[in-house]
Amino acid sequence: MSEIINLRQVRKNKARADKQKLAATNRAKFGQTKATRQSDEKAKQSQKRHLDGHVLNQNPDK
């Protein structure tokens, strides 16, 4: 015999989980100081430039 579930509770639990996931995303996105965000952005740009410098050209004619 299968277990009886309450669909209302399932919907509420899913909504709670979605809210918690969104809150975690927002904490990561907006919970940083300006200096930290700028530092992270500089690090990303530096890493991108470093990787772009090591890309092999597939077609040297262009």
C-alpha positions in Angstrom: 0.0 0.0 0.0 1.3 3.4 -0.9 1.7 6.3 1.5 -0.9 9.0 1.6 0.5 12.5 1.0 -1.1 15.9 1.5 -0.7 17.9 -1.7 -1.2 21.2 0.1 1.7 20.5 2.4 3.9 19.4 -0.6 3.1 22.7 -2.4 3.9 24.7 0.8 7.2 22.8 1.3 8.2 23.3 -2.3 7.4 27.1 -2.0 9.5 27.3 1.2 12.4 25.5 -0.5 12.2 27.8 -3.5 12.2 30.9 -1.2 15.2 29.6 0.7 17.1 29.0 -2.6 16.3 32.5 -3.8 17.4 34.0 -0.4 20.7 32.2 -0.6 21.3 33.5 -4.1 20.4 37.0 -3.0 22.7 36.8 0.0 25.6 35.8 -2.2 24.8 38.5 -4.8 24.0 41.5 -2.5 25.6 40.5 0.8 29.1 41.7 -0.2 30.8 45.0 0.3 31.6 47.2 -2.7 35.3 46.6 -2.2 34.8 42.8 -2.2 32.7 43.0 -5.4 35.3 45.1 -7.1 38.1 42.8 -6.0 36.2 39.7 -7.3 35.5 41.5 -10.6 39.2 42.4 -11.1 40.2 38.8 -10.3 37.7 37.5 -12.9 39.0 39.9 -15.5 42.6 39.0 -14.8 41.8 35.3 -15.1 39.9 35.8 -18.3 42.8 37.8 -19.8 45.2 35.1 -18.7 43.2 32.3 -20.3 42.6 34.3 -23.5 46.3 34.7 -23.9 46.7 30.9 -24.0 44.0 30.3 -26.7 45.3 28.5 -29.7 44.2 30.0 -33.0 42.5 27.3 -35.1 42.7 29.3 -38.4 45.9 31.4 -38.6 44.8 33.0 -41.9 42.2 35.2 -40.3 
